[in-house]
Amino acid sequence: MVEAVIDVEVVYAAIDRQVLLSVTVPAGATVRAALLKSGIGKAFFELDLASCPVGIFGKVIADPDKHPVQAGDRIEIYRPLLADPKEVRRVRAAKAAEAKTRNQ
């Protein structure tokens, strides 16, 4: 009997380049299994595929070792933020308030 397979995409955006790979996995494969099968770790040696945060269509997956993929899923590998967005907004608001008081 032929094993059912599904197609998914694996994407990663480094600072200098982005990669989108199509991979065929057995039906019922987990997110982590699809990541490993994609071979994306060979293109980005800095990735730790065993522990990196991942999501599907922008929603973080809590346990990629247990979450099965569905046909057409786009598995996204996330990298750490370089700056906290809340802190950046706070600094920008403080600068704007300071500039406003200087101009009065």
C-alpha positions as CSV (number, residue, x, y, z in Angstrom):
1,M,0.0,0.0,0.0
2,V,1.3,3.5,-0.9
3,E,1.9,5.8,2.1
4,A,-0.1,9.1,1.9
5,V,2.1,12.2,1.6
6,I,1.5,15.9,1.8
7,D,3.3,19.0,0.7
8,V,4.3,21.8,3.1
9,E,6.6,24.8,2.9
10,V,9.4,25.8,5.2
11,V,10.5,29.4,5.3
12,Y,13.2,31.3,7.1
13,A,14.3,34.9,6.8
14,A,17.9,35.7,7.9
15,I,19.1,39.3,7.9
16,D,20.7,39.0,4.5
17,R,18.5,36.4,2.7
18,Q,15.2,34.5,2.7
19,V,14.5,30.9,1.8
20,L,11.3,29.1,1.0
21,L,11.5,25.4,0.5
22,S,8.8,23.0,-0.5
23,V,9.0,19.6,1.2
24,T,6.9,16.4,0.9
25,V,6.4,14.6,4.1
26,P,4.3,11.6,5.2
27,A,0.8,12.4,6.3
28,G,0.8,12.8,10.1
29,A,4.4,14.1,10.2
30,T,5.2,16.6,12.9
31,V,6.4,20.2,12.4
32,R,9.8,19.3,13.7
33,A,10.0,16.3,11.3
34,A,9.1,18.5,8.4
35,L,11.8,21.0,9.4
36,L,14.5,18.3,9.5
37,K,13.4,16.7,6.2
38,S,13.5,20.1,4.5
39,G,17.3,20.4,4.9
40,I,17.1,24.1,5.8
41,G,19.6,23.5,8.5
42,K,22.2,22.9,5.8
43,A,21.6,26.4,4.3
44,F,21.6,28.1,7.7
45,F,24.2,26.5,10.0
46,E,23.3,29.0,12.8
47,L,19.8,27.4,13.2
48,D,19.3,25.0,16.0
49,L,16.3,23.0,14.5
50,A,15.9,21.0,17.7
51,S,14.9,24.1,19.8
52,C,14.2,27.1,17.5
53,P,10.8,28.7,17.8
54,V,8.5,28.0,14.9
55,G,5.0,28.7,13.8
56,I,2.5,28.0,11.1
57,F,1.1,31.0,9.2
58,G,2.1,33.4,12.0
59,K,0.9,31.4,14.9
60,V,3.5,30.0,17.3
61,I,3.5,26.3,17.8
62,A,4.1,25.4,21.5
63,D,5.3,21.8,20.9
64,P,6.6,21.3,17.3
65,D,7.6,17.7,18.2
66,K,3.9,16.8,18.7
67,H,2.0,19.1,16.3
68,P,1.1,17.4,13.0
69,V,1.3,19.4,9.8
70,Q,-1.5,19.7,7.3
71,A,-1.3,19.9,3.6
72,G,-0.3,23.4,2.4
73,D,1.0,24.5,5.8
74,R,3.8,27.2,5.8
75,I,6.2,26.4,8.6
76,E,8.0,29.6,9.7
77,I,11.2,29.6,11.6
78,Y,11.5,32.6,13.9
79,R,14.7,34.4,14.9
80,P,15.2,36.5,18.0
81,L,14.3,40.2,17.8
82,L,17.2,42.6,17.8
83,A,15.3,45.2,19.7
84,D,12.2,45.1,21.9
85,P,9.4,46.9,20.0
86,K,7.9,48.3,23.2
87,E,11.2,49.7,24.3
88,V,11.7,51.3,20.9
89,R,8.3,53.0,21.0
90,R,9.0,54.2,24.6
91,V,12.3,55.8,23.6
92,R,10.7,57.4,20.5
93,A,7.8,58.8,22.6
94,A,10.3,60.2,25.1
95,K,12.3,61.9,22.4
96,A,9.2,63.4,20.8
97,A,8.0,64.7,24.2
98,E,11.4,66.2,24.9
99,A,11.5,67.9,21.4
100,K,8.0,69.3,22.0
101,T,9.0,70.9,25.4
102,R,12.1,72.4,23.8
103,N,10.1,74.0,21.0
104,Q,7.6,75.7,23.3
